[in-house]
Amino acid sequence: MVLPRSGDVIHVTRAASVQFSSPMLFRVIRVHDWPTYEGWVWLDGYELNSAGDAVERRSIFVQVNGLRPAGKAPDPRLRNSRQPASRPGVTPARTVRTPR
């Protein structure tokens, strides 16, 4: 039994708890050390959509053996990063230093 760690993306299904009859991807923020039943754990994190975007923050109570690693979710910051458009014939502005 390996506990998930902060930043892990896991696939949560009915194997983790009967409440997850519809599977979901979940990015772990925190694993609580609260006393629970043997093999169960409370997790805080975000439910992810198919694009890897967080759609809802949740706390879930699951069986660790029912969790499956799902790899890393795409980093939305990389997907949404914008590069300046290059325009032909335009020279980028230069910084001119003036003497003091």
C-alpha positions in Angstrom: 0.0 0.0 0.0 1.6 3.2 -1.2 0.1 6.5 -0.2 -0.3 9.1 -2.9 1.8 12.3 -2.5 1.1 15.9 -3.1 1.0 16.6 -6.8 0.2 13.1 -7.9 -2.7 12.6 -10.3 -4.7 9.5 -9.5 -7.6 7.7 -11.2 -10.4 7.3 -8.6 -13.0 4.6 -9.3 -15.5 2.4 -7.5 -12.5 0.2 -6.4 -11.5 3.1 -4.1 -15.0 3.7 -2.8 -18.6 2.9 -3.9 -19.3 6.6 -4.1 -17.2 6.8 -7.3 -19.4 4.9 -9.6 -18.3 7.5 -12.2 -14.5 7.5 -12.4 -12.6 10.7 -12.0 -9.1 12.1 -12.2 -7.9 13.7 -9.0 -4.8 15.8 -8.3 -3.7 15.4 -4.7 -3.0 18.4 -2.6 -2.6 16.8 0.8 -2.9 13.4 2.4 -4.3 13.8 5.9 -2.9 11.8 8.8 -6.3 11.6 10.5 -7.1 8.2 12.2 -9.3 6.1 9.9 -10.0 2.5 9.2 -7.1 0.3 8.1 -6.3 1.0 4.5 -8.5 4.1 4.2 -7.3 7.7 3.9 -8.6 11.3 3.5 -7.3 13.2 0.5 -7.7 16.9 -0.4 -7.3 17.9 -4.0 -8.9 18.8 -7.2 -11.2 16.9 -9.5 -9.8 17.3 -13.1 -11.5 17.4 -16.4 -10.2 15.5 -19.5 -7.9 18.5 -20.3 -6.3 18.4 -16.9 -8.0 21.6 -15.6 -9.1 21.7 -12.0 -12.9 21.9 -11.9 -13.7 21.4 -8.3 -11.8 21.2 -5.0 -12.8 18.1 -3.0 -11.9 16.1 0.1 -12.4 12.4 -0.5 -12.3 9.3 1.7 -10.9 6.3 -0.2 -9.2 2.9 0.1 -5.6 3.3 -0.9 -5.5 0.0 -2.6 -8.3 1.1 -5.0 -6.4 4.1 -6.3 -4.5 3.9 -9.6 -1.8 6.3 -10.8 -2.8 8.3 -13.8 0.5 9.9 -14.6 0.9 13.7 -14.6 -1.9 16.0 -15.7 -1.0 18.5 -18.4 0.3 21.7 -16.8 -2.3 24.4 -17.8 0.4 27.1 -17.5 2.3 25.5 -20.4 -0.7 24.9 -22.5 -2.0 28.5 -22.1 1.4 30.2 -22.4 1.5 32.8 -25.2 4.5 33.7 -27.2 4.8 37.2 -28.7 3.8 37.3 -32.3 6.6 37.9 -34.7 5.8 40.3 -37.5 7.9 40.3 -40.6 9.8 43.6 -41.2 9.4 44.8 -37.6 12.5 45.2 -35.5 12.1 44.7 -31.8 12.5 47.8 -29.7 15.9 48.3 -28.1 16.6 49.8 -24.7 18.7 52.9 -25.0 20.8 53.8 -22.0 21.3 57.5 -21.3 24.4 58.7 -19.4 23.9 59.9 -15.9 
